[in-house]
Amino acid sequence: MKILLSQLLILCMTLGLRAQDIQMTRTGKISFHAGSSLEDIDATNNEVASALNTKTGELAFTVLVKSFHFRRALMEEHFNEIYLQSNKFPRCTFSGRVINVATLNLSKEGEYPANVEGDLTIHGVTRKISTPGTIRVSQGKVSAITKFRILPGDYNISIPGVVANKFANDVEVNVECLYEPR
């Protein structure tokens, strides 16, 4: 975890974040659903490190692949060894920004629609993504929520034909982070 946090802090510094504007978490949550009507394939990771600059909108995530947990141990093993090859590609990252941050009053309690764009890296492949989300300010705390879909093939993740009918064509990804001031 120290290595993960160090990498996130380095990423934050490269994004030019100033301390008074930075919100961070090491306990963000990313879950995904990749199953079909034949099989539930769901995983959750509650060790997501993220930083958000509330002034510039710059946003960064880093996720250890091995920290995704499944209902069944065999699914987790296949996910790490066959599909995401977590020994070779140990992290997924996102580096981008909330593009409409200038229109959000994050010093005031409320719920704000956010538009996020950036580079998502999974399985060693980086692709641009754009997704709507929500930033909520409640009791002085900032949280961010989004849901988006990805195609495994876009990230060179191969699903063997023998089990392809158990997988959805696209994967629904849910992100929830409750930030704390740095």
LINCOR-V81920 format. One record per helix or strand of 2 or more residues. SS is the DSSP state (@ for helix, = for strand). FROM is the first residue (numbers start at 1). LEN is the number of residues. If there is no record, write none. Layout:
ss=(SS/SS)
from=(FROM/FROM)
len=(LEN/LEN)
This chain:
ss=(@/@/=/=/=/@/=/@/=/@/=/=/=/@/@/=/=)
from=(2/19/22/42/58/65/69/73/91/101/110/125/141/152/164/167/180)
len=(13/3/15/12/7/3/2/11/8/3/13/14/10/4/3/12/2)
